[in-house]
Amino acid sequence: MYNLLKTYFNNISEETTIRDILFCIEKGYSKIPECAICGKPLHITSNGHTPETHFPLFCSKECRNSKEGKALA
């Protein structure tokens, strides 16, 4: 099943989870969202305070804290 779901998007990484894929299918995304700095596929998160699930803007602290990341944040 996972391999079949992986064929739905062309930018799946080894770290992409079934949850990421199903969320994107449910929301009608045509591809897995990518980091605004390095382009790596992102993983859905929840901030723990709301039931909202979303993709962050950056894939890592390094990207978030980069010069370009600080300009976007």
C-alpha positions, 0 to 999 in steps of 0.5 A: 500500500505504501509503495502505491501511495508513493507513486502518487507524488514525484517528490517523495523522500525516504522520510515521507510518511503515509500520514504526509501522503494521505494529508496531501491527497486529502487536501488536493495537493499536487506534490509534497510541499518543499522547504522554502530554503533547500527544497527538501520535502516537508513533513506535517506537524501539529503545534500541540495547541490546536488540532490543525495539522500543517506543513512548516515553512522549513525542514530544519532549524538550519534552514529556519535560522539561515539568512534566507530563512530569517528573511522569510520568517 
